[in-house]
Amino acid sequence: MGYHEAFVPGQIVYVIIRNPHAQSVANVQQAAVVHHPDAPNQLALFLYETYYPLTEELAVYASMYEAESAYHDAFGLGGIEEYYG
């Protein structure tokens, strides 16, 4: 099964997003898996009113717990800023 096949349209997933203005700041963000409007045969993440191609370059997690665990592994326990919605 390919990476994109692990996800289905309508699925809610969680990603770790870095702040583009402060690379030392990151948070766990909820996103939706959707069909990309410009390429309907490809899946995308809909996040911050933007479509992001769903590729292996993105760290996408099926649950908030998995995303937070990965966050803590990568960044430690302090300073997590969590935004959901």
MMTF fields as JSON, N, C-alpha, C and O atoms, coordinates in Angstrom:
{
  "mmtfVersion": "1.0.0",
  "mmtfProducer": "UNKNOWN",
  "numBonds": 339,
  "numAtoms": 340,
  "numGroups": 85,
  "numChains": 1,
  "numModels": 1,
  "chainsPerModel": [1],
  "groupsPerChain": [85],
  "chainIdList": ["A"],
  "bondAtomList": [4, 2, 8, 6, 12, 10, 16, 14, 20, 18, 24, 22, 28, 26, 32, 30, 36, 34, 40, 38, 44, 42, 48, 46, 52, 50, 56, 54, 60, 58, 64, 62, 68, 66, 72, 70, 76, 74, 80, 78, 84, 82, 88, 86, 92, 90, 96, 94, 100, 98, 104, 102, 108, 106, 112, 110, 116, 114, 120, 118, 124, 122, 128, 126, 132, 130, 136, 134, 140, 138, 144, 142, 148, 146, 152, 150, 156, 154, 160, 158, 164, 162, 168, 166, 172, 170, 176, 174, 180, 178, 184, 182, 188, 186, 192, 190, 196, 194, 200, 198, 204, 202, 208, 206, 212, 210, 216, 214, 220, 218, 224, 222, 228, 226, 232, 230, 236, 234, 240, 238, 244, 242, 248, 246, 252, 250, 256, 254, 260, 258, 264, 262, 268, 266, 272, 270, 276, 274, 280, 278, 284, 282, 288, 286, 292, 290, 296, 294, 300, 298, 304, 302, 308, 306, 312, 310, 316, 314, 320, 318, 324, 322, 328, 326, 332, 330, 336, 334],
  "bondOrderList": [1, 1, 1, 1, 1, 1, 1, 1, 1, 1, 1, 1, 1, 1, 1, 1, 1, 1, 1, 1, 1, 1, 1, 1, 1, 1, 1, 1, 1, 1, 1, 1, 1, 1, 1, 1, 1, 1, 1, 1, 1, 1, 1, 1, 1, 1, 1, 1, 1, 1, 1, 1, 1, 1, 1, 1, 1, 1, 1, 1, 1, 1, 1, 1, 1, 1, 1, 1, 1, 1, 1, 1, 1, 1, 1, 1, 1, 1, 1, 1, 1, 1, 1, 1],
  "groupList": [{"groupName": "MET", "atomNameList": ["N", "CA", "C", "O"], "elementList": ["N", "C", "C", "O"], "formalChargeList": [0, 0, 0, 0], "bondAtomList": [1, 0, 2, 1, 3, 2], "bondOrderList": [1, 1, 2], "singleLetterCode": "M", "chemCompType": "L-PEPTIDE LINKING"}, {"groupName": "GLY", "atomNameList": ["N", "CA", "C", "O"], "elementList": ["N", "C", "C", "O"], "formalChargeList": [0, 0, 0, 0], "bondAtomList": [1, 0, 2, 1, 3, 2], "bondOrderList": [1, 1, 2], "singleLetterCode": "G", "chemCompType": "PEPTIDE LINKING"}, {"groupName": "TYR", "atomNameList": ["N", "CA", "C", "O"], "elementList": ["N", "C", "C", "O"], "formalChargeList": [0, 0, 0, 0], "bondAtomList": [1, 0, 2, 1, 3, 2], "bondOrderList": [1, 1, 2], "singleLetterCode": "Y", "chemCompType": "L-PEPTIDE LINKING"}, {"groupName": "HIS", "atomNameList": ["N", "CA", "C", "O"], "elementList": ["N", "C", "C", "O"], "formalChargeList": [0, 0, 0, 0], "bondAtomList": [1, 0, 2, 1, 3, 2], "bondOrderList": [1, 1, 2], "singleLetterCode": "H", "chemCompType": "L-PEPTIDE LINKING"}, {"groupName": "GLU", "atomNameList": ["N", "CA", "C", "O"], "elementList": ["N", "C", "C", "O"], "formalChargeList": [0, 0, 0, 0], "bondAtomList": [1, 0, 2, 1, 3, 2], "bondOrderList": [1, 1, 2], "singleLetterCode": "E", "chemCompType": "L-PEPTIDE LINKING"}, {"groupName": "ALA", "atomNameList": ["N", "CA", "C", "O"], "elementList": ["N", "C", "C", "O"], "formalChargeList": [0, 0, 0, 0], "bondAtomList": [1, 0, 2, 1, 3, 2], "bondOrderList": [1, 1, 2], "singleLetterCode": "A", "chemCompType": "L-PEPTIDE LINKING"}, {"groupName": "PHE", "atomNameList": ["N", "CA", "C", "O"], "elementList": ["N", "C", "C", "O"], "formalChargeList": [0, 0, 0, 0], "bondAtomList": [1, 0, 2, 1, 3, 2], "bondOrderList": [1, 1, 2], "singleLetterCode": "F", "chemCompType": "L-PEPTIDE LINKING"}, {"groupName": "VAL", "atomNameList": ["N", "CA", "C", "O"], "elementList": ["N", "C", "C", "O"], "formalChargeList": [0, 0, 0, 0], "bondAtomList": [1, 0, 2, 1, 3, 2], "bondOrderList": [1, 1, 2], "singleLetterCode": "V", "chemCompType": "L-PEPTIDE LINKING"}, {"groupName": "PRO", "atomNameList": ["N", "CA", "C", "O"], "elementList": ["N", "C", "C", "O"], "formalChargeList": [0, 0, 0, 0], "bondAtomList": [1, 0, 2, 1, 3, 2], "bondOrderList": [1, 1, 2], "singleLetterCode": "P", "chemCompType": "L-PEPTIDE LINKING"}, {"groupName": "GLN", "atomNameList": ["N", "CA", "C", "O"], "elementList": ["N", "C", "C", "O"], "formalChargeList": [0, 0, 0, 0], "bondAtomList": [1, 0, 2, 1, 3, 2], "bondOrderList": [1, 1, 2], "singleLetterCode": "Q", "chemCompType": "L-PEPTIDE LINKING"}, {"groupName": "ILE", "atomNameList": ["N", "CA", "C", "O"], "elementList": ["N", "C", "C", "O"], "formalChargeList": [0, 0, 0, 0], "bondAtomList": [1, 0, 2, 1, 3, 2], "bondOrderList": [1, 1, 2], "singleLetterCode": "I", "chemCompType": "L-PEPTIDE LINKING"}, {"groupName": "ARG", "atomNameList": ["N", "CA", "C", "O"], "elementList": ["N", "C", "C", "O"], "formalChargeList": [0, 0, 0, 0], "bondAtomList": [1, 0, 2, 1, 3, 2], "bondOrderList": [1, 1, 2], "singleLetterCode": "R", "chemCompType": "L-PEPTIDE LINKING"}, {"groupName": "ASN", "atomNameList": ["N", "CA", "C", "O"], "elementList": ["N", "C", "C", "O"], "formalChargeList": [0, 0, 0, 0], "bondAtomList": [1, 0, 2, 1, 3, 2], "bondOrderList": [1, 1, 2], "singleLetterCode": "N", "chemCompType": "L-PEPTIDE LINKING"}, {"groupName": "SER", "atomNameList": ["N", "CA", "C", "O"], "elementList": ["N", "C", "C", "O"], "formalChargeList": [0, 0, 0, 0], "bondAtomList": [1, 0, 2, 1, 3, 2], "bondOrderList": [1, 1, 2], "singleLetterCode": "S", "chemCompType": "L-PEPTIDE LINKING"}, {"groupName": "ASP", "atomNameList": ["N", "CA", "C", "O"], "elementList": ["N", "C", "C", "O"], "formalChargeList": [0, 0, 0, 0], "bondAtomList": [1, 0, 2, 1, 3, 2], "bondOrderList": [1, 1, 2], "singleLetterCode": "D", "chemCompType": "L-PEPTIDE LINKING"}, {"groupName": "LEU", "atomNameList": ["N", "CA", "C", "O"], "elementList": ["N", "C", "C", "O"], "formalChargeList": [0, 0, 0, 0], "bondAtomList": [1, 0, 2, 1, 3, 2], "bondOrderList": [1, 1, 2], "singleLetterCode": "L", "chemCompType": "L-PEPTIDE LINKING"}, {"groupName": "THR", "atomNameList": ["N", "CA", "C", "O"], "elementList": ["N", "C", "C", "O"], "formalChargeList": [0, 0, 0, 0], "bondAtomList": [1, 0, 2, 1, 3, 2], "bondOrderList": [1, 1, 2], "singleLetterCode": "T", "chemCompType": "L-PEPTIDE LINKING"}],
  "groupTypeList": [0, 1, 2, 3, 4, 5, 6, 7, 8, 1, 9, 10, 7, 2, 7, 10, 10, 11, 12, 8, 3, 5, 9, 13, 7, 5, 12, 7, 9, 9, 5, 5, 7, 7, 3, 3, 8, 14, 5, 8, 12, 9, 15, 5, 15, 6, 15, 2, 4, 16, 2, 2, 8, 15, 16, 4, 4, 15, 5, 7, 2, 5, 13, 0, 2, 4, 5, 4, 13, 5, 2, 3, 14, 5, 6, 1, 15, 1, 1, 10, 4, 4, 2, 2, 1],
  "groupIdList": [1, 2, 3, 4, 5, 6, 7, 8, 9, 10, 11, 12, 13, 14, 15, 16, 17, 18, 19, 20, 21, 22, 23, 24, 25, 26, 27, 28, 29, 30, 31, 32, 33, 34, 35, 36, 37, 38, 39, 40, 41, 42, 43, 44, 45, 46, 47, 48, 49, 50, 51, 52, 53, 54, 55, 56, 57, 58, 59, 60, 61, 62, 63, 64, 65, 66, 67, 68, 69, 70, 71, 72, 73, 74, 75, 76, 77, 78, 79, 80, 81, 82, 83, 84, 85],
  "secStructList": [7, 7, 4, 4, 4, 4, 7, 7, 6, 6, 7, 3, 3, 3, 3, 3, 3, 3, 3, 6, 6, 3, 3, 3, 3, 3, 3, 3, 3, 3, 3, 3, 3, 3, 3, 3, 6, 6, 3, 3, 3, 3, 3, 3, 3, 3, 3, 6, 6, 3, 3, 3, 3, 7, 7, 6, 6, 1, 7, 3, 3, 1, 1, 2, 2, 2, 2, 2, 2, 2, 2, 2, 2, 2, 2, 7, 1, 6, 6, 7, 3, 3, 3, 7, 7],
  "xCoordList": [0.846, 0.0, 0.903, 1.832, 0.63, 1.377, 0.988, -0.043, 1.821, 1.591, 0.209, -0.534, -0.134, -1.412, -2.599, -3.698, -2.412, -3.506, -3.874, -4.906, -3.039, -3.327, -4.395, -4.913, -4.725, -5.677, -6.85, -6.719, -8.006, -9.204, -9.811, -9.709, -10.438, -11.081, -12.089, -12.852, -12.075, -12.955, -12.322, -12.856, -11.195, -10.52, -9.883, -9.305, -9.992, -9.327, -8.0, -7.95, -6.924, -5.583, -4.91, -5.468, -3.732, -2.981, -1.579, -0.959, -1.087, 0.25, 1.001, 0.404, 2.325, 3.165, 3.564, 4.166, 3.232, 3.471, 4.473, 4.331, 5.484, 6.434, 5.948, 5.38, 6.17, 5.857, 6.872, 8.074, 6.431, 7.385, 8.217, 9.256, 7.765, 8.486, 9.405, 10.291, 9.2, 10.022, 10.177, 9.37, 11.203, 11.365, 11.492, 11.334, 11.772, 11.867, 10.493, 10.388, 9.435, 8.073, 7.294, 7.258, 6.673, 5.867, 4.642, 4.613, 3.626, 2.43, 1.771, 2.055, 0.885, 0.088, -1.189, -1.876, -1.501, -2.673, -3.549, -3.042, -4.834, -5.788, -5.951, -5.975, -6.064, -6.27, -7.239, -7.462, -7.808, -8.719, -8.075, -7.431, -8.251, -7.808, -8.932, -10.085, -8.582, -9.566, -8.975, -7.775, -9.841, -9.354, -8.814, -9.456, -7.646, -7.057, -7.919, -8.202, -8.35, -9.266, -8.641, -9.365, -7.328, -6.666, -6.241, -5.88, -6.283, -5.911, -6.793, -6.343, -8.043, -9.019, -8.597, -9.147, -7.637, -7.185, -6.089, -5.574, -5.73, -4.71, -5.328, -6.252, -4.791, -5.268, -4.437, -3.279, -5.044, -4.371, -4.821, -5.818, -4.066, -4.49, -5.08, -4.499, -6.218, -6.814, -6.53, -7.038, -5.703, -5.203, -5.001, -4.396, -5.485, -5.375, -5.928, -5.328, -7.06, -7.729, -6.859, -7.034, -5.925, -5.0, -4.933, -5.075, -4.717, -4.545, -3.057, -2.322, -2.616, -1.235, -1.216, -1.936, -0.413, -0.341, 0.026, 0.91, -0.637, -0.376, 0.776, 0.586, 1.965, 3.172, 3.87, 3.529, 4.849, 5.629, 6.506, 7.064, 6.641, 7.446, 6.743, 7.379, 5.446, 4.673, 4.552, 4.354, 4.673, 4.46, 2.988, 2.556, 2.222, 0.771, 0.44, 0.938, -0.399, -0.741, -2.247, -3.003, -2.675, -4.099, -4.762, -5.98, -3.972, -4.572, -3.77, -2.586, -4.435, -3.777, -2.683, -1.615, -2.947, -1.964, -0.668, 0.42, -0.784, 0.41, 1.181, 2.41, 0.468, 1.123, 1.812, 2.942, 1.145, 1.754, 2.962, 3.951, 2.903, 4.052, 5.238, 6.37, 4.977, 6.043, 6.599, 7.807, 5.721, 6.148, 7.095, 8.172, 6.688, 7.513, 8.842, 9.868, 8.849, 10.097, 11.03, 12.243, 10.456, 11.266, 11.656, 12.769, 10.747, 10.961, 11.036, 11.308, 10.803, 10.807, 9.445, 8.497, 9.351, 8.06, 7.672, 6.481, 8.605, 8.282, 7.874, 8.337, 7.007, 6.712, 5.762, 5.656, 5.05, 4.122, 2.954, 2.335, 2.689, 1.526, 0.544, 0.822, -0.575, -1.536, -2.71, -3.319, -3.024, -4.181, -4.972, -4.419, -6.239, -7.091, -8.27, -8.81, -8.667, -9.873, -9.816, -10.79],
  "yCoordList": [-1.165, 0.0, 1.243, 1.337, 2.185, 3.427, 4.354, 4.169, 5.345, 6.289, 6.928, 6.958, 7.438, 8.129, 7.199, 7.66, 5.905, 4.948, 4.669, 4.056, 5.115, 4.913, 5.889, 5.736, 6.88, 7.915, 7.929, 7.544, 8.38, 8.435, 9.832, 10.491, 10.295, 11.608, 11.697, 10.764, 12.824, 13.034, 12.679, 13.023, 11.996, 11.61, 12.836, 13.687, 12.915, 13.965, 13.394, 12.307, 14.139, 13.726, 14.866, 15.957, 14.61, 15.602, 15.705, 14.696, 16.926, 17.176, 18.092, 18.845, 18.009, 18.928, 20.029, 19.764, 21.253, 22.404, 23.326, 23.673, 23.717, 24.723, 26.104, 26.275, 27.077, 28.459, 28.943, 28.888, 29.414, 29.83, 31.046, 31.311, 31.786, 32.983, 32.717, 33.52, 31.6, 31.231, 29.717, 29.006, 29.219, 27.782, 26.985, 25.764, 27.65, 26.929, 26.717, 26.067, 27.264, 27.133, 26.177, 26.332, 25.187, 24.216, 23.881, 24.116, 23.323, 22.906, 21.765, 21.507, 21.088, 20.015, 20.645, 21.37, 20.367, 20.982, 19.908, 18.958, 20.057, 19.159, 19.558, 20.745, 18.562, 18.811, 17.763, 16.726, 18.051, 17.107, 16.569, 17.309, 15.28, 14.673, 14.88, 14.535, 15.444, 15.757, 15.427, 15.188, 15.42, 15.342, 16.714, 17.728, 16.751, 18.031, 18.637, 17.957, 19.903, 20.481, 20.621, 20.617, 20.743, 20.878, 19.542, 19.467, 18.487, 17.148, 16.153, 15.546, 15.977, 15.176, 13.73, 13.101, 13.2, 11.83, 11.788, 10.716, 12.95, 13.011, 13.527, 14.34, 13.032, 13.492, 14.673, 14.835, 15.487, 16.648, 16.821, 16.245, 17.62, 18.045, 19.433, 20.301, 19.649, 20.978, 21.54, 21.051, 22.583, 23.139, 24.63, 25.051, 25.425, 26.891, 27.414, 28.291, 26.886, 27.318, 27.113, 27.799, 26.165, 25.878, 24.377, 23.606, 23.96, 22.556, 22.242, 22.912, 21.228, 20.776, 19.358, 18.503, 19.075, 17.709, 16.732, 17.012, 15.622, 14.602, 13.739, 12.85, 14.013, 13.297, 12.703, 13.004, 11.857, 11.254, 12.275, 11.969, 13.467, 14.505, 15.109, 15.774, 14.886, 15.41, 14.341, 13.162, 14.766, 13.862, 13.949, 14.906, 12.951, 12.94, 11.785, 10.671, 12.066, 11.072, 10.894, 11.854, 9.667, 9.351, 9.804, 9.974, 10.001, 10.43, 11.571, 11.75, 12.328, 13.407, 12.83, 13.426, 11.68, 11.043, 10.739, 11.022, 10.161, 9.852, 11.124, 11.149, 12.17, 13.426, 14.052, 14.527, 14.057, 14.64, 13.831, 14.408, 12.512, 11.671, 11.981, 12.107, 12.103, 12.438, 13.831, 14.052, 14.764, 16.116, 16.068, 16.665, 15.358, 15.266, 14.591, 14.992, 13.579, 12.914, 13.882, 13.864, 14.721, 15.631, 16.912, 17.409, 17.448, 18.775, 18.796, 19.845, 17.672, 17.662, 18.011, 18.237, 18.053, 18.258, 19.714, 20.012, 20.62, 22.018, 22.768, 22.466, 23.741, 24.683, 24.247, 24.932, 23.126, 22.71, 23.692, 24.016, 24.138, 24.995, 24.187, 23.875, 23.853, 23.001, 23.809, 24.571, 23.643, 24.296, 23.22, 22.451, 23.163, 22.176, 22.907, 23.843, 22.457, 23.067, 23.443, 23.967],
  "zCoordList": [0.0, 0.0, 0.0, 0.803, -0.894, -0.959, 0.179, 0.825, 0.411, 1.513, 1.417, 2.398, 0.236, 0.085, 0.244, 0.555, 0.04, 0.164, 1.621, 1.891, 2.561, 3.974, 4.461, 5.567, 3.651, 4.033, 3.067, 1.905, 3.566, 2.731, 2.803, 3.838, 1.729, 1.755, 2.899, 3.149, 3.576, 4.715, 6.047, 7.102, 6.007, 7.235, 7.899, 7.223, 9.209, 9.975, 10.453, 11.028, 10.209, 10.597, 11.358, 11.48, 11.857, 12.621, 12.046, 11.71, 11.936, 11.392, 12.349, 13.118, 12.281, 13.038, 12.073, 11.033, 12.415, 11.554, 12.225, 13.397, 11.467, 11.961, 11.551, 10.472, 12.404, 12.098, 11.056, 11.318, 9.886, 8.851, 9.244, 8.639, 10.253, 10.684, 11.868, 12.159, 12.549, 13.705, 13.693, 14.291, 13.022, 12.819, 14.12, 14.109, 15.225, 16.494, 17.134, 18.175, 16.514, 17.037, 16.144, 14.923, 16.774, 16.032, 16.87, 18.078, 16.203, 16.913, 16.171, 15.001, 16.878, 16.29, 15.765, 16.485, 14.511, 13.874, 13.241, 12.643, 13.37, 12.737, 11.273, 10.948, 10.391, 8.962, 8.422, 9.045, 7.258, 6.606, 5.341, 4.598, 5.1, 3.849, 2.832, 3.089, 1.68, 0.641, -0.73, -0.864, -1.743, -3.12, -3.49, -3.22, -4.101, -4.501, -5.606, -6.592, -5.471, -6.463, -7.855, -8.851, -7.942, -9.239, -9.831, -11.005, -9.02, -9.465, -8.713, -7.741, -9.147, -8.4, -8.113, -7.209, -8.861, -8.6, -7.532, -7.217, -6.971, -5.931, -4.634, -4.641, -3.523, -2.223, -1.751, -2.138, -0.915, -0.352, 1.097, 1.532, 1.819, 3.148, 3.026, 2.375, 3.639, 3.668, 5.048, 6.057, 5.069, 6.307, 6.126, 5.14, 7.041, 6.946, 5.629, 5.008, 5.202, 3.962, 2.717, 1.71, 2.796, 1.689, 1.479, 2.427, 0.232, -0.115, -0.21, -0.934, 0.518, 0.484, -0.063, 0.452, -1.095, -1.62, -0.498, 0.311, -0.457, 0.552, 0.05, -0.78, 0.559, 0.131, 1.342, 2.485, 1.074, 2.151, 2.863, 3.917, 2.323, 2.963, 4.174, 4.991, 4.295, 5.417, 6.497, 6.201, 7.747, 8.876, 9.244, 9.887, 8.838, 9.042, 9.985, 9.82, 10.965, 11.98, 12.043, 11.896, 12.262, 12.296, 13.587, 13.631, 14.643, 15.912, 16.533, 16.246, 17.378, 18.097, 18.994, 19.135, 19.594, 20.477, 19.725, 20.225, 18.519, 17.725, 17.371, 17.449, 16.985, 16.616, 17.824, 17.714, 18.968, 20.16, 20.612, 21.065, 20.499, 20.85, 19.942, 20.411, 18.645, 17.693, 17.985, 17.894, 18.333, 18.68, 19.876, 19.851, 20.916, 22.122, 21.823, 22.373, 20.968, 20.583, 19.855, 20.066, 19.002, 18.185, 18.916, 18.746, 19.73, 20.305, 21.827, 22.411, 22.475, 23.933, 24.486, 23.735, 25.805, 26.453, 26.61, 26.698, 26.65, 26.913, 25.652, 24.552, 25.833, 24.771, 23.697, 22.68, 23.861, 22.809, 22.765, 23.779, 21.578, 21.344, 20.514, 19.356, 21.078, 20.39, 19.884, 20.634, 18.622, 18.016, 17.306, 16.521, 17.573, 16.918, 16.316, 16.905, 15.11, 14.579, 13.183, 12.644]
}
